[in-house]
Amino acid sequence: MAVNDLTPFLDTFDGMEPFAGYVDKGFFVDFIGQRTDANFRVIWGAEPDKAGDCQTMTRLPSLSDGEGWFETFNWVAAAREARGSYTMMTLGSCYGGQAVGSYLTLRALNPMPAMLVAVDGVPENMEMTRKQFRNNGIDPNEHWLIDAAMSANNDPVLFPIGAPGLGAQSCTQSNSRAARMTILDMAKHNGTLEHLAQSLLLRNSTGVTVNLEEGTDFEAPAEISFVSAVTLKDLLTPFARVDYVEADLQESEGLVFPPAMDLLTKKVRRVHLGTHSDLTHEVLEGQFRERGWDILFSYKPRQTYETPHATFEMSDGVLTAVNPAMAYAS
């Protein structure tokens, strides 16, 4: 199958009925019926007092939605492929929308026992993920929710903590040697080395605050702090099979995925990545190809794409790969 041949997938949502009905005050709802607390989206301009408390008719995803179509396509495809039981991982869970959407899609199309794995380094994001589970009838205690950053190894990483719901954090820049030296040099220059040492020893924090949306009028403050790190190998090891791995790691995908590629190929059926640079996108696509994965979709970030079926814009890139070695026998 050719990469980015959308034609075979245009009927993915055929036969599905989008949610229609009453939406509780303070909530949004998507086509699969996933309820999202508007407070989780305040950082993006949501107004909880004006959300919900109405009858609504949603619509099925459309290619013109761009990234959203590719995400929900994978919810549906992974659910329909599953047999016996279902395992889904979301890396960089933010408020847990990808995990819950995948679960509700499975329940609607192909109900079976399911295990969800959600990872995020921002404590507030993980608390929102737990609430998102509960708000949609899922007991978070029956799933694996991990407060940690994703990295290439288990060394604690310097990670920006703050701006919950933004989903813009990673350790790629904040944990680099250059970033660490900058913090150290600033403390030397300002005469605050003792304060830095106290903050690191007593609070696991540098005390340095950055704006995650630097260069814009958008304020998204975050404090550079030490957090625990897990690897993709750590997550995959307990499972014999994983149906679907979704990741939006703000360029850390380039750290997280390469060390685990062989284990991914042994255990995982489907991967969907949001990518954040052309180089990382190309490297990861090449590594999947080398191991025999089928690349369904490959759209690099920050571009507009015109297809015979729709024109759509990409902020993050999209890379969807399917592992034929993990296909169920028909």
C-alpha positions as CSV (number, residue, x, y, z in Angstrom):
1,M,0.0,0.0,0.0
2,A,1.4,3.4,-1.0
3,V,2.2,5.9,1.8
4,N,-0.5,8.6,2.2
5,D,-3.0,6.7,0.0
6,L,-6.1,7.9,1.8
7,T,-8.6,6.3,-0.5
8,P,-8.8,2.9,1.3
9,F,-9.5,4.7,4.6
10,L,-12.2,7.2,3.5
11,D,-14.9,4.8,4.8
12,T,-13.4,4.3,8.2
13,F,-16.2,6.0,10.1
14,D,-19.0,4.7,7.9
15,G,-21.8,3.2,10.0
16,M,-20.8,5.0,13.2
17,E,-23.3,7.3,14.8
18,P,-21.8,10.5,16.2
19,F,-22.9,11.5,19.7
20,A,-26.1,13.4,20.0
21,G,-27.8,14.5,23.2
22,Y,-27.4,16.5,26.4
23,V,-24.0,17.8,27.4
24,D,-23.5,18.5,31.2
25,K,-22.7,22.1,32.1
26,G,-18.9,22.7,32.1
27,F,-18.2,19.9,29.6
28,F,-17.4,19.4,26.0
29,V,-18.2,16.2,24.1
30,D,-16.7,14.6,21.0
31,F,-18.2,12.3,18.3
32,I,-17.6,9.1,20.4
33,G,-19.2,10.6,23.4
34,Q,-16.1,11.4,25.4
35,R,-16.8,14.0,28.0
36,T,-14.0,16.6,28.7
37,D,-14.1,19.1,31.5
38,A,-13.8,22.5,30.0
39,N,-11.4,23.4,32.9
40,F,-8.8,21.2,31.2
41,R,-8.9,23.5,28.2
42,V,-8.8,26.9,29.9
43,I,-5.2,27.4,28.8
44,W,-6.5,27.2,25.2
45,G,-9.2,29.8,25.8
46,A,-12.1,27.6,26.9
47,E,-14.7,29.2,29.2
48,P,-16.2,26.6,31.5
49,D,-19.1,28.7,32.5
50,K,-20.2,28.8,28.9
51,A,-19.6,25.1,28.1
52,G,-22.3,22.5,28.0
53,D,-25.8,22.5,29.6
54,C,-27.3,22.0,26.2
55,Q,-28.4,19.5,23.6
56,T,-25.8,19.0,20.9
57,M,-25.2,17.1,17.7
58,T,-21.6,16.2,17.0
59,R,-20.2,15.1,13.6
60,L,-17.9,12.3,12.5
61,P,-14.3,13.2,11.9
62,S,-13.4,14.8,8.6
63,L,-10.1,14.7,6.7
64,S,-10.2,18.5,6.7
65,D,-9.7,18.3,10.5
66,G,-6.0,17.4,9.9
67,E,-4.3,15.9,12.9
68,G,-7.6,15.1,14.6
69,W,-8.7,12.8,11.7
70,F,-5.5,10.8,11.9
71,E,-5.8,10.4,15.7
72,T,-9.4,9.3,15.6
73,F,-8.7,7.0,12.5
74,N,-6.3,5.1,14.7
75,W,-8.8,4.8,17.5
76,V,-11.1,3.1,15.1
77,A,-8.6,1.0,13.3
78,A,-6.9,-0.3,16.5
79,A,-10.3,-1.1,18.0
80,R,-11.4,-3.1,15.0
81,E,-8.2,-5.0,14.8
82,A,-8.2,-6.1,18.5
83,R,-8.8,-9.7,19.5
84,G,-9.4,-11.1,23.0
85,S,-8.1,-8.2,24.9
86,Y,-6.8,-4.7,24.1
87,T,-3.8,-2.7,25.3
88,M,-3.2,1.0,24.4
89,M,-0.5,3.4,25.5
90,T,-0.5,7.1,25.4
91,L,2.9,8.8,25.9
92,G,2.6,12.5,26.9
93,S,-1.0,12.0,27.9
94,C,-1.9,15.6,28.7
95,Y,-5.4,15.2,30.1
96,G,-5.9,11.7,28.8
97,G,-8.1,12.3,25.8
98,Q,-6.3,9.9,23.5
99,A,-6.5,7.0,26.0
100,V,-10.2,7.6,26.8
101,G,-11.1,8.1,23.2
102,S,-9.5,4.8,22.3
103,Y,-11.2,3.0,25.1
104,L,-14.7,4.4,24.2
105,T,-14.2,3.6,20.6
106,L,-13.2,0.0,21.5
107,R,-16.3,-0.2,23.7
108,A,-18.5,1.0,20.9
109,L,-17.1,-1.2,18.1
110,N,-15.5,-4.2,19.6
111,P,-16.0,-4.5,23.4
112,M,-13.4,-6.6,25.3
113,P,-11.2,-6.3,28.4
114,A,-8.8,-3.4,28.0
115,M,-5.6,-2.0,29.7
116,L,-4.7,1.7,29.2
117,V,-1.2,3.0,30.0
118,A,-0.9,6.8,30.3
119,V,2.4,8.7,31.0
120,D,3.0,12.3,31.6
121,G,5.7,14.3,33.5
122,V,3.5,17.1,34.6
123,P,1.7,16.1,37.9
124,E,-1.3,18.3,37.1
125,N,-1.7,16.6,33.7
126,M,-1.8,13.2,35.4
127,E,-4.4,14.4,37.8
128,M,-6.5,15.6,34.9
129,T,-6.0,12.2,33.2
130,R,-7.3,10.5,36.3
131,K,-10.3,12.8,36.3
132,Q,-10.9,12.3,32.6
133,F,-11.0,8.5,33.2
134,R,-13.5,8.9,36.0
135,N,-15.6,11.4,34.1
136,N,-16.0,8.8,31.3
137,G,-16.8,5.8,33.5
138,I,-13.3,4.3,33.6
139,D,-11.7,3.4,36.9
140,P,-8.1,4.8,36.8
141,N,-7.1,2.3,39.5
142,E,-7.7,-0.5,37.0
143,H,-5.2,1.0,34.5
144,W,-1.5,2.0,34.6
145,L,-1.1,5.8,35.0
146,I,2.5,6.9,35.5
147,D,3.7,10.3,36.7
148,A,7.0,10.5,34.9
149,A,8.7,11.9,31.8
150,M,9.5,9.7,28.9
151,S,13.3,9.5,28.1
152,A,16.0,7.3,26.6
153,N,17.0,6.0,30.0
154,N,15.9,6.1,33.7
155,D,18.1,9.0,34.9
156,P,16.0,11.8,36.4
157,V,15.5,14.6,33.9
158,L,15.1,18.3,34.1
159,F,11.6,18.9,32.9
160,P,9.3,22.0,32.6
161,I,6.5,21.7,35.2
162,G,3.6,24.0,34.8
163,A,1.0,25.1,32.2
164,P,-1.2,22.1,32.7
165,G,-3.2,21.1,29.7
166,L,-0.8,22.8,27.2
167,G,0.9,19.6,26.2
168,A,4.1,21.4,25.1
169,Q,6.6,19.9,27.5
170,S,9.5,17.6,26.9
171,C,13.0,17.0,28.2
172,T,14.7,17.4,24.9
173,Q,15.9,21.0,25.5
174,S,15.5,21.4,29.3
175,N,17.6,18.3,30.1
176,S,20.4,18.9,27.5
177,R,23.9,19.5,28.7
178,A,23.7,23.0,27.1
179,A,20.6,23.8,29.1
180,R,22.1,22.5,32.4
181,M,25.3,24.6,31.8
182,T,23.2,27.7,31.0
183,I,21.4,27.3,34.4
184,L,24.7,26.8,36.2
185,D,26.3,29.8,34.4
186,M,23.3,32.0,35.3
187,A,23.7,31.0,39.0
188,K,27.4,31.8,38.9
189,H,26.8,35.2,37.2
190,N,24.0,36.1,39.6
191,G,25.7,34.9,42.7
192,T,22.9,32.4,43.4
193,L,24.9,29.1,43.4
194,E,23.9,28.5,47.1
195,H,20.2,29.1,46.3
196,L,20.4,26.8,43.3
197,A,22.0,24.0,45.4
198,Q,19.4,24.4,48.1
199,S,16.5,24.3,45.6
200,L,17.9,21.2,43.9
201,L,18.5,19.4,47.2
202,L,15.3,20.4,49.0
203,R,12.8,20.8,46.1
204,N,14.3,18.9,43.2
205,S,13.9,22.2,41.2
206,T,16.3,24.6,39.7
207,G,14.0,27.5,40.6
208,V,14.3,28.7,37.0
209,T,11.0,29.5,35.3
210,V,10.6,29.6,31.5
211,N,7.7,30.5,29.2
212,L,6.9,27.5,27.1
213,E,5.4,29.8,24.4
214,E,8.4,32.1,24.2
215,G,8.2,34.5,21.3
216,T,4.4,34.7,21.4
217,D,1.9,36.7,23.5
218,F,0.8,33.5,25.1
219,E,1.9,33.1,28.8
220,A,2.7,29.5,29.7
221,P,5.1,29.5,32.7
222,A,6.9,26.3,33.8
223,E,9.6,25.6,36.4
224,I,12.5,23.5,35.4
225,S,12.5,20.6,37.9
226,F,13.9,17.1,38.3
227,V,11.3,14.4,37.6
228,S,11.6,10.6,37.3
229,A,11.9,9.1,33.8
230,V,10.7,5.9,32.3
231,T,11.6,4.4,29.0
232,L,9.5,2.8,26.3
233,K,11.2,-0.5,27.1
234,D,10.0,-0.2,30.7
235,L,6.4,0.2,29.5
236,L,6.5,-2.6,26.9
237,T,8.3,-5.3,28.9
238,P,5.3,-6.5,31.0
239,F,3.1,-7.0,27.9
240,A,3.1,-9.8,25.4
241,R,1.3,-7.7,22.9
242,V,0.3,-4.0,22.7
243,D,-2.4,-3.0,20.2
244,Y,-1.7,0.7,19.9
245,V,1.0,3.2,21.0
246,E,0.2,6.9,20.6
247,A,2.8,9.5,21.4
248,D,3.0,13.3,21.4
249,L,6.3,14.0,23.1
250,Q,7.2,17.5,21.7
251,E,10.4,16.2,20.0
252,S,11.3,13.7,22.7
253,E,10.0,11.0,20.4
254,G,13.5,11.2,18.9
255,L,15.0,10.1,22.2
256,V,12.3,7.7,23.3
257,F,11.6,5.5,20.3
258,P,15.1,4.5,18.7
259,P,16.3,2.5,21.8
260,A,13.1,0.5,21.8
261,M,12.6,-0.2,18.1
262,D,13.4,-3.9,18.3
263,L,11.1,-4.4,21.2
264,L,8.4,-2.4,19.5
265,T,8.7,-4.6,16.4
266,K,8.4,-7.7,18.6
267,K,5.3,-6.6,20.6
268,V,3.4,-3.7,19.1
269,R,0.8,-3.7,16.3
270,R,0.2,0.0,15.6
271,V,2.0,3.3,16.4
272,H,0.9,6.8,15.8
273,L,3.3,9.7,16.4
274,G,3.0,13.4,16.5
275,T,6.3,14.6,15.2
276,H,7.9,18.0,15.8
277,S,10.8,18.3,13.4
278,D,11.5,17.2,9.8
279,L,14.7,15.5,10.9
280,T,13.2,13.4,13.7
281,H,10.3,12.5,11.4
282,E,12.6,11.2,8.7
283,V,14.8,9.3,11.2
284,L,11.9,7.6,12.8
285,E,10.1,6.7,9.6
286,G,13.4,5.2,8.3
287,Q,13.7,3.1,11.4
288,F,10.2,1.7,11.1
289,R,10.8,0.9,7.5
290,E,14.1,-0.9,8.2
291,R,12.2,-3.2,10.5
292,G,9.5,-4.0,8.0
293,W,6.7,-1.8,9.3
294,D,4.1,-0.5,6.8
295,I,4.0,3.3,6.8
296,L,0.3,4.3,6.3
297,F,0.7,8.1,6.8
298,S,3.7,10.3,6.8
299,Y,3.0,14.1,6.9
300,K,5.8,16.4,8.2
301,P,5.0,19.1,10.7
302,R,4.0,22.8,10.0
303,Q,2.8,22.3,6.5
304,T,-0.4,22.5,4.5
305,Y,-1.3,19.4,2.4
306,E,-3.6,19.3,-0.6
307,T,-5.0,15.9,-1.5
308,P,-7.8,14.8,-3.9
309,H,-10.0,14.4,-0.9
310,A,-9.3,17.4,1.3
311,T,-6.9,20.1,2.2
312,F,-5.6,20.1,5.7
313,E,-3.0,21.9,7.9
314,M,-0.5,20.1,10.1
315,S,1.0,21.7,13.2
316,D,2.5,18.5,14.5
317,G,3.5,16.0,11.9
318,V,1.8,12.7,11.6
319,L,3.5,9.3,11.4
320,T,1.3,6.2,11.5
321,A,3.0,2.8,11.1
322,V,1.5,-0.7,11.3
323,N,3.5,-3.8,12.1
324,P,2.5,-6.7,9.8
325,A,4.4,-9.2,12.0
326,M,1.8,-8.5,14.7
327,A,-1.3,-8.9,12.5
328,Y,-4.0,-11.4,13.6
329,A,-4.6,-14.3,11.3
330,S,-7.8,-13.6,9.3
